[in-house]
Each structure stands twice: as C-alpha cells, then as structure tokens.
Amino acid sequence: MGLVESERTRNEKIDGVIYDMSPKPNFRHGIINSNIHRIITMQSKKYV
C-alpha cells in the first residue's frame, strides 16, 4: 500500500513562503539509528 503524493511530501510555511522539507525518517531509519546508538554506548562503557 503506497502513500499518496500529499503524504510523501512535507511543506512548511515560514513568513508566508512555502518551503519544501525533507521527508520524515522511515521505520528502517529508526532501527539503524537505534543500533548505532547501542554500539556507541557499549563501546564507550568499555573505556569508563
């Protein structure tokens, strides 16, 4: 089930001017971010 075009694009209105914004992170991005955070945390605990 794909997203319609209006759900994929993000706009923000600043002082009456509409700017295109980058898309929000997806679920996979969150998983990768969490894994990187865990690896960095575990490595930093080795040196404390």
N, C-alpha and C positions, 0 to 999 in steps of 0.2 A: 504494500500500500504506500504509494508515494505521496509526497506533500505537494499541495498546490503552490503555485508561484508566490502567492502572497504570504505563505507560511515559511518559505525559504529565505525570503529577503527581509532585511531589517532596515528600518529608516528611523532617523531621529531628527526632530525639528529643533533647531537652535537659532534663536533670534529671527524666526520666520523663514529660515532657509532649511530645506530638507536635505540631509546628508545620508548617503548610503553607509551602512555599518557592516562590519564583518559578521558572518553567521555565527550563531552560538555554538559552543562546543557540543559534539555529539557524545553518546554513551561510551564509545570506544576511547575517546579522548580522556574521559574521566577515569577509566580503568588504567590507562597508560600513565596518567598523571599520578594516580594513587600508587602504582608500582614503583615509579621513580622516587616518590617521596619515601616509601618504605625502605628502598635500597639505600638512599642517602642517610636516613635515620639510623639504620642498622650499622652502616659504616662509621658514622660519627660516634656511635656508642662504643666502638672498639677502642677509640683513642682518648676516651674520657677517663 
